[in-house]
């Protein structure tokens, strides 16, 4: 398996190129519109095509690069079922798997930051069937968890309680599973994000204070305290990402 992170410091967004070189299948997770050329150029340098694009959820703080990547590469788009987008895609159900040769991607429903949100658990069959890494989107972050108020109207506490249950699902993973979220320090999607964009389930289990709440109500109360301002032009960005952004061309 190959893995390449892409960090956009302007928006504090992380996205990832990964896949199976033996079967020449690459995928991008949570692509940023500003980095479409970089994903394509990196795949060309590696010598394998981009065949899949995954979104963990409909993004609220940046324009997605998914439509441009799909147009330019012919890749298949994957989003959580019930994401509510208006373009062609494969809606992934909880537990559904995508076969990419020696790499298997399993969707894990983790609502709370958004009502339709997935983490993607990735296994490298050349090493083990067990997940090696988890693309956690905006659910489990490094040093924090995702805010629950961006995709709902008036039910942030309810979404926070959903997130509490979603995080419990992630904490069922083995300590050694890598945590690769979609944001790091500087993003308004969390309050105490680490500047280190990567971690592990075990380290977050021990060190992430937001994972220490046993009761959903106490978790929700703590999570909704001192919430950062919403992303600039959030409504317009969400609407654009639901429609499918205008393709980026060279």
C-alpha positions in Angstrom: 0.0 0.0 0.0 1.1 3.5 -0.7 0.1 6.6 1.3 0.8 10.2 0.6 -0.7 13.1 2.8 -1.4 16.5 1.5 -1.5 19.3 4.0 -3.1 22.7 3.0 -1.8 25.2 5.7 -4.1 28.0 4.3 -7.2 26.1 5.4 -5.6 23.6 7.8 -7.1 20.8 5.8 -5.5 17.3 5.3 -6.3 15.0 2.4 -4.7 11.8 1.3 -3.7 9.8 -1.7 -3.5 6.0 -1.1 -3.9 2.7 -2.8 -2.6 -0.5 -4.2 0.4 -0.3 -6.6 0.2 -4.0 -7.5 -3.3 -3.6 -9.0 -2.7 0.1 -10.0 -5.6 1.6 -8.1 -5.3 4.9 -6.2 -7.8 6.9 -4.2 -8.1 10.3 -2.7 -9.8 11.1 0.6 -11.5 14.5 1.2 -9.8 16.3 -1.7 -9.4 20.0 -1.7 -10.2 22.0 -4.8 -6.9 23.8 -4.7 -4.9 20.6 -4.7 -6.5 18.7 -7.6 -3.4 19.2 -9.9 -1.2 18.0 -7.1 -3.1 14.7 -6.6 -3.1 14.1 -10.4 0.6 14.9 -10.8 1.5 12.7 -7.8 -0.5 9.8 -9.2 1.2 10.2 -12.6 4.7 10.2 -10.9 3.7 7.0 -9.0 2.5 5.5 -12.3 -1.0 4.4 -11.1 -4.4 6.0 -11.9 -6.8 7.5 -9.5 -9.8 5.2 -9.6 -11.8 6.3 -6.5 -12.5 9.5 -4.6 -13.9 9.3 -1.0 -15.6 12.1 0.9 -16.1 11.5 4.7 -18.9 14.0 4.6 -20.1 17.2 2.8 -17.5 19.8 3.6 -18.4 23.1 5.2 -15.1 24.9 5.3 -13.6 24.4 1.8 -14.6 23.6 -1.7 -14.3 19.9 -2.5 -12.0 18.8 -5.3 -14.1 15.6 -5.8 -16.0 16.8 -8.9 -12.9 18.0 -10.7 -11.0 14.8 -9.9 -13.9 12.7 -11.1 -14.1 14.6 -14.4 -10.4 14.6 -15.0 -9.6 11.0 -14.0 -12.8 9.1 -14.5 -12.7 8.0 -10.9 -15.8 6.8 -9.0 -17.1 9.0 -6.3 -18.0 7.5 -2.9 -19.9 9.4 -0.1 -21.9 8.3 2.9 -25.4 7.2 2.2 -27.9 10.0 2.8 -25.2 12.7 2.2 -27.8 14.6 0.1 -25.5 15.5 -2.8 -26.9 16.2 -6.3 -24.2 14.5 -8.5 -23.5 10.9 -9.5 -21.9 8.9 -6.8 -21.9 5.6 -5.0 -23.7 5.9 -1.6 -21.8 3.8 0.9 -23.7 2.0 3.7 -22.2 1.4 7.1 -19.9 -1.6 6.9 -19.7 -1.6 3.1 -16.3 -2.4 1.6 -14.6 -1.1 -1.5 -12.1 -3.5 -3.0 -8.9 -1.8 -4.4 -6.8 -4.9 -5.1 -4.6 -5.5 -2.0 -6.2 -2.6 -0.3 -9.7 -2.8 1.3 -11.7 0.3 2.4 -14.5 -0.2 4.9 -17.0 2.5 5.6 -17.7 3.1 9.3 -20.7 5.3 10.0 -19.6 8.1 12.4 -22.4 10.8 12.5 -22.2 13.8 14.8 -20.1 16.3 13.1 -22.5 15.9 10.2 -25.6 13.7 10.1 -24.1 11.7 7.2 -20.4 11.1 8.1 -18.1 8.1 7.6 -14.7 7.1 8.7 -12.9 4.9 6.3 -10.9 1.9 7.7 -8.1 0.7 5.4 -6.5 -2.7 5.4 -3.5 -3.8 3.4 -4.1 -7.5 2.6 -0.4 -8.0 2.0 0.1 -7.4 5.8 -3.2 -8.2 7.5 -6.9 -8.1 7.2 -7.2 -5.9 10.3 -7.4 -2.2 9.7 -4.0 -0.4 9.5 -5.3 3.2 9.4 -8.5 5.2 9.7 -9.4 8.3 7.8 -11.6 9.9 10.4 -12.7 13.0 8.6 -14.1 15.5 11.2 -15.1 13.0 13.8 -11.9 12.1 15.8 -9.3 14.8 15.4 -5.9 15.0 16.9 -6.3 16.3 20.5 -10.0 17.1 19.9 -13.2 16.0 18.2 -15.3 17.6 15.5 -17.7 20.3 16.3 -21.4 19.3 16.0 -23.1 22.6 15.0 -22.2 23.1 11.4 -24.6 20.9 9.6 -27.7 21.1 11.7 -30.2 23.8 12.5 -30.8 24.0 16.3 -29.9 20.4 17.3 -26.2 20.7 18.0 -26.6 18.9 21.4 -28.3 16.0 19.7 -25.6 15.8 17.1 -23.0 15.9 19.9 -24.6 12.9 21.6 -24.5 11.1 18.2 -20.8 11.9 18.0 -20.2 10.4 21.4 -21.5 7.1 20.1 -19.5 7.4 16.9 -16.3 8.0 18.8 -17.0 4.9 20.9 -17.0 2.9 17.6 -13.6 4.3 16.7 -12.3 3.5 20.1 -13.2 -0.2 19.5 -10.2 -0.2 17.0 -6.8 -1.5 18.1 -4.4 1.0 19.7 -2.0 0.8 16.8 -4.4 1.9 14.1 -3.3 5.2 12.6 -5.6 8.2 12.9 -5.6 10.4 9.8 -8.2 13.2 10.2 -9.1 15.9 7.7 -8.1 18.9 9.8 -5.2 20.0 12.1 -4.3 23.1 14.2 -5.7 26.3 12.7 -9.0 24.8 11.6 -12.3 26.1 13.0 -13.6 22.6 13.1 -12.0 22.0 16.5 -10.8 24.0 19.5 -7.7 22.2 20.7 -6.3 20.6 17.6 -2.7 19.5 17.6 -0.2 20.9 15.1 0.9 17.3 14.5 -1.7 16.2 12.0 -1.4 12.4 12.6 -1.8 10.1 15.7 -3.0 6.7 16.7 -6.1 5.3 18.4 -4.1 4.4 21.5 -2.5 7.8 21.9 -5.8 9.6 21.5 -7.4 7.2 23.9 -4.9 8.2 26.5 -4.3 11.8 25.7 -7.5 13.3 24.1 -9.5 14.8 26.9 -12.8 14.8 24.9 -12.6 11.0 24.8 -12.8 10.8 28.6 -16.5 11.5 29.0 -18.5 8.3 29.7 -21.9 10.1 29.6 -23.3 11.5 26.3 -24.8 14.6 28.0 -21.6 15.6 29.8 -19.7 15.1 26.5 -22.2 17.3 24.7 -22.1 20.0 27.3 -18.3 20.1 27.2 -18.1 20.0 23.4 -20.5 22.9 22.9 -18.6 25.1 25.3 -16.5 27.9 23.7 -17.3 26.9 20.1 -15.2 28.7 17.5 -16.8 31.0 14.9 -18.4 29.3 12.0 -16.3 29.0 8.7 -16.6 32.1 6.5 -19.3 31.5 3.8 -20.2 28.2 5.3 -23.7 28.1 3.7 -22.4 28.9 0.3 -19.6 26.3 0.5 -22.0 23.5 1.7 -24.4 24.4 -1.1 -21.6 24.3 -3.7 -20.3 21.0 -2.4 -23.8 19.5 -2.5 -24.3 20.5 -6.2 -20.7 19.6 -7.2 -18.2 22.4 -7.6 -17.3 23.7 -11.1 -14.4 21.6 -12.5 -10.9 22.9 -12.0 -9.1 23.0 -15.4 -5.4 23.6 -16.3 
